[in-house]
């Protein structure tokens, strides 16, 4: 292949990349227009990366509103002080991430070191976090610990312990 053919193929690749990006931008504009009213009410303007919608640092009440509006199944991953929620369309054409979300006011993240029993892999000890919440009832206040999510979990959507179903009207 000579220099001219190489340049033509590079230009063709650049054109194809720009066409793909143009389609993503058009899809993002369409999604944003369709969801404009509730996004404005929530008070956080999303950012986009490809077809991923990113909401950065939403407060807990904003998280609940976004999840109720989107509906479906969200996975959550605990970090040191925040929670990241993720949602994927059935065909993976769109994803939504709520990054660095604040936990509920009555909750705090606590570090844990636990043994993960052997299933498909050998038993291992991992560092992770638990969400510890104060639950109030007629009998008084009690601490409630939610399932751990480990630093080594790279696919939280596939981990039943980190998965949460949040459809219209359900609590986080």
HUKA-V482642 format. One record per pair of residues at least 12 apart in sequence whose C-alpha atoms are under 10 Angstrom apart, sorted by the first residue. I is the first residue (numbers start at 1). J is the second residue. D is the distance in Angstrom with one decimal. If there is no record, write none. Layout:
I,J,D + I,J,D
This chain:
20,50,9.5 + 21,50,7.4 + 21,51,9.5 + 23,50,9.6 + 23,51,9.6 + 24,48,9.6 + 24,49,9.2 + 24,50,6.1 + 24,51,6.0 + 24,52,9.6 + 24,93,9.8 + 24,94,9.9 + 25,48,8.8 + 25,49,9.6 + 25,50,7.7 + 25,51,8.0 + 26,51,10.0 + 27,50,9.6 + 27,51,7.6 + 27,93,9.7 + 27,94,9.3 + 28,47,9.8 + 28,48,7.6 + 28,49,9.6 + 28,50,8.4 + 28,51,6.6 + 28,52,8.7 + 28,53,8.3 + 28,94,9.2 + 31,51,9.7 + 31,53,9.4 + 31,94,9.6 + 32,45,9.7 + 32,46,8.8 + 32,53,9.4 + 35,69,8.8 + 35,70,9.3 + 38,65,8.5 + 38,66,8.2 + 38,69,7.6 + 39,62,9.7 + 39,65,9.2 + 39,66,7.9 + 39,69,9.2 + 41,62,9.4 + 41,65,9.3 + 42,58,9.1 + 42,59,9.9 + 42,61,8.7 + 42,62,5.8 + 42,63,8.8 + 42,64,9.8 + 42,65,6.9 + 42,66,7.4 + 43,58,9.1 + 43,62,8.0 + 44,56,7.9 + 44,57,8.9 + 44,58,7.3 + 44,59,9.8 + 44,62,8.2 + 44,66,9.8 + 46,96,9.5 + 46,97,9.6 + 46,98,9.4 + 48,95,10.0 + 48,96,9.3 + 49,95,9.8 + 50,93,10.0 + 50,94,8.9 + 50,95,9.6 + 51,92,9.4 + 51,93,7.0 + 51,94,5.3 + 51,95,6.7 + 51,96,8.7 + 52,86,10.0 + 52,87,9.6 + 52,88,9.0 + 52,92,9.9 + 52,93,8.7 + 52,94,5.8 + 52,95,4.7 + 52,96,5.6 + 52,97,7.3 + 53,86,9.9 + 53,87,9.7 + 53,94,7.7 + 53,95,6.2 + 53,96,4.7 + 53,97,6.2 + 53,98,8.5 + 54,86,9.5 + 54,95,8.6 + 54,96,6.0 + 54,97,5.0 + 54,98,6.1 + 54,99,7.0 + 55,84,9.9 + 55,85,9.8 + 55,96,7.8 + 55,97,6.2 + 55,98,4.9 + 55,99,6.1 + 55,100,8.8 + 55,101,8.8 + 56,84,9.5 + 56,97,8.2 + 56,98,6.1 + 56,99,4.9 + 56,100,6.3 + 56,101,7.3 + 57,82,8.7 + 57,83,9.4 + 57,84,9.2 + 57,98,7.2 + 57,99,5.8 + 57,100,4.8 + 57,101,4.9 + 57,102,6.9 + 58,83,10.0 + 58,84,9.9 + 58,98,7.0 + 58,99,7.6 + 58,100,7.2 + 58,101,5.1 + 58,102,6.6 + 58,103,9.7 + 59,98,10.0 + 59,100,9.1 + 59,101,6.1 + 59,102,5.2 + 59,103,7.8 + 59,104,8.5 + 59,105,9.6 + 60,83,9.8 + 60,101,6.8 + 60,102,5.5 + 60,103,6.0 + 60,104,5.7 + 60,105,7.9 + 60,172,9.0 + 61,102,9.2 + 61,103,9.7 + 61,104,8.3 + 61,105,9.9 + 61,172,9.9 + 62,98,9.7 + 62,101,9.0 + 62,102,9.5 + 63,84,10.0 + 63,85,8.6 + 63,98,7.3 + 63,99,9.9 + 63,101,7.2 + 63,102,8.4 + 63,103,9.3 + 63,104,9.8 + 63,172,8.6 + 64,166,8.8 + 64,168,9.6 + 64,169,9.0 + 64,170,8.9 + 64,171,7.5 + 64,172,6.7 + 65,168,9.4 + 65,169,9.4 + 66,96,9.8 + 66,98,8.7 + 67,85,9.0 + 67,86,9.7 + 67,87,9.0 + 67,96,9.7 + 67,98,9.2 + 67,165,9.9 + 67,166,6.6 + 67,167,7.3 + 67,168,7.7 + 67,169,9.2 + 67,170,9.3 + 67,171,9.6 + 67,172,8.8 + 68,166,7.1 + 68,167,6.1 + 68,168,4.6 + 68,169,6.3 + 68,170,7.7 + 68,171,9.1 + 68,172,9.8 + 69,167,8.7 + 69,168,7.1 + 69,169,9.4 + 70,87,8.7 + 70,96,8.9 + 70,166,9.3 + 70,167,8.1 + 70,168,8.1 + 71,87,9.1 + 71,165,9.0 + 71,166,6.5 + 71,167,4.5 + 71,168,5.5 + 71,169,8.9 + 71,170,9.6 + 72,87,7.7 + 72,88,8.9 + 72,89,8.9 + 72,90,9.8 + 72,164,9.9 + 72,165,7.0 + 72,166,6.1 + 72,167,5.0 + 72,168,7.8 + 73,85,9.9 + 73,86,8.5 + 73,87,6.4 + 73,88,8.1 + 73,89,9.4 + 73,157,9.2 + 73,163,8.1 + 73,164,6.7 + 73,165,4.8 + 73,166,5.6 + 73,167,6.7 + 74,86,5.3 + 74,87,4.7 + 74,88,7.8 + 74,96,9.0 + 74,97,9.2 + 74,98,9.8 + 74,156,9.9 + 74,157,7.8 + 74,162,9.5 + 74,163,6.8 + 74,164,5.9 + 74,165,6.1 + 74,166,6.3 + 74,167,8.7 + 75,87,6.6 + 75,88,9.2 + 75,97,9.6 + 75,155,9.4 + 75,156,6.3 + 75,157,5.0 + 75,158,8.4 + 75,159,8.6 + 75,160,9.0 + 75,161,9.5 + 75,162,6.3 + 75,163,4.5 + 75,164,5.6 + 75,165,7.7 + 75,166,9.1 + 76,97,9.6 + 76,98,9.2 + 76,99,10.0 + 76,149,8.7 + 76,156,6.8 + 76,157,7.6 + 76,159,9.7 + 76,161,9.3 + 76,162,5.6 + 76,163,6.0 + 76,164,6.8 + 76,165,9.8 + 77,99,9.8 + 77,100,9.9 + 77,129,9.2 + 77,148,9.2 + 77,149,6.3 + 77,150,8.4 + 77,151,9.1 + 77,153,8.7 + 77,154,9.6 + 77,155,9.3 + 77,156,6.3 + 77,157,8.8 + 77,159,9.8 + 77,161,9.7 + 77,162,6.3 + 77,163,8.4 + 78,100,9.2 + 78,101,9.5 + 78,103,9.3 + 78,109,7.8 + 78,110,9.9 + 78,128,8.1 + 78,129,6.3 + 78,130,7.3 + 78,131,7.7 + 78,147,10.0 + 78,148,8.1 + 78,149,6.1 + 78,150,8.1 + 78,151,8.7 + 78,156,9.7 + 78,162,8.3 + 79,100,8.2 + 79,101,9.7 + 79,109,8.0 + 79,110,9.8 + 79,111,9.4 + 79,128,8.1 + 79,129,6.9 + 79,130,9.2 + 79,131,9.8 + 79,149,8.5 + 79,150,8.9 + 79,151,8.1 + 80,100,9.9 + 80,108,9.5 + 80,109,6.4 + 80,110,7.7 + 80,111,7.4 + 80,128,8.4 + 80,129,6.8 + 80,130,9.3 + 80,131,9.9 + 80,151,9.9 + 81,100,8.2 + 81,101,8.9 + 81,102,7.7 + 81,103,8.0 + 81,108,7.4 + 81,109,5.7 + 81,110,8.5 + 81,111,9.7 + 81,129,9.0 + 81,131,9.4 + 82,99,8.2 + 82,100,5.1 + 82,101,5.4 + 82,102,5.3 + 82,103,6.3 + 82,108,9.0 + 82,109,7.6 + 82,131,9.6 + 83,98,8.1 + 83,99,7.1 + 83,100,5.6 + 83,101,5.0 + 83,102,6.4 + 83,103,6.5 + 83,109,9.2 + 83,131,9.3 + 84,97,7.0 + 84,98,5.5 + 84,99,4.7 + 84,100,5.6 + 84,101,5.9 + 84,102,8.9 + 84,103,9.8 + 85,97,5.7 + 85,98,5.0 + 85,99,6.7 + 85,100,8.6 + 85,101,7.8 + 85,156,9.6 + 85,157,9.6 + 85,162,9.9 + 85,163,9.4 + 85,164,9.3 + 86,98,6.4 + 86,99,8.4 + 86,156,8.9 + 86,157,7.9 + 86,163,9.7 + 87,157,8.6 + 88,157,9.3 + 103,131,8.2 + 103,132,9.9 + 103,133,9.3 + 103,172,9.6 + 104,131,9.6 + 104,133,8.1 + 104,134,9.9 + 104,172,8.7 + 105,133,8.6 + 105,134,9.2 + 106,132,8.4 + 106,133,5.5 + 106,134,5.4 + 106,135,7.8 + 106,136,9.7 + 106,143,9.7 + 107,130,9.9 + 107,131,6.4 + 107,132,5.4 + 107,133,4.0 + 107,134,6.3 + 107,135,9.1 + 107,143,9.1 + 107,144,9.0 + 107,145,9.3 + 108,129,9.8 + 108,130,8.3 + 108,131,5.7 + 108,132,5.4 + 108,133,6.4 + 108,134,9.0 + 108,145,9.8 + 109,128,9.8 + 109,129,6.2 + 109,130,5.7 + 109,131,4.7 + 109,132,6.2 + 109,133,8.8 + 109,145,9.7 + 110,128,8.5 + 110,129,5.5 + 110,130,5.3 + 110,131,6.4 + 110,132,6.8 + 110,145,9.5 + 110,148,9.6 + 111,127,7.3 + 111,128,5.8 + 111,129,4.5 + 111,130,6.4 + 111,131,9.0 + 111,148,9.3 + 111,150,9.8 + 112,126,8.3 + 112,127,5.8 + 112,128,5.3 + 112,129,5.4 + 112,130,6.8 + 112,148,7.9 + 112,149,9.5 + 112,150,8.8 + 113,125,6.8 + 113,126,5.6 + 113,127,4.6 + 113,128,6.3 + 113,129,8.2 + 113,148,9.6 + 113,150,8.9 + 114,126,5.7 + 114,127,6.7 + 114,128,7.8 + 114,129,9.8 + 114,148,8.8 + 114,150,8.9 + 115,127,9.0 + 116,150,9.4 + 125,150,9.9 + 126,149,9.7 + 126,150,6.5 + 126,151,7.3 + 126,152,7.3 + 126,153,9.8 + 127,148,9.5 + 127,149,8.9 + 127,150,6.0 + 127,151,6.2 + 127,152,8.1 + 128,148,6.5 + 128,149,5.7 + 128,150,4.1 + 128,151,5.4 + 128,152,8.2 + 128,153,9.3 + 129,146,9.6 + 129,147,8.7 + 129,148,5.6 + 129,149,5.9 + 129,150,6.6 + 129,151,8.2 + 130,144,10.0 + 130,145,6.6 + 130,146,6.1 + 130,147,6.2 + 130,148,4.7 + 130,149,6.9 + 130,150,9.0 + 131,144,8.3 + 131,145,5.9 + 131,146,5.4 + 131,147,7.5 + 131,148,7.5 + 131,149,9.3 + 132,144,5.6 + 132,145,4.5 + 132,146,6.4 + 132,147,9.4 + 133,145,6.4 + 133,146,8.0 + 146,161,8.8 + 146,162,9.2 + 147,160,9.4 + 147,161,5.6 + 147,162,6.9 + 147,163,9.6 + 148,161,6.8 + 148,162,7.3 + 149,161,6.9 + 149,162,5.9 + 149,163,9.7 + 150,162,9.2
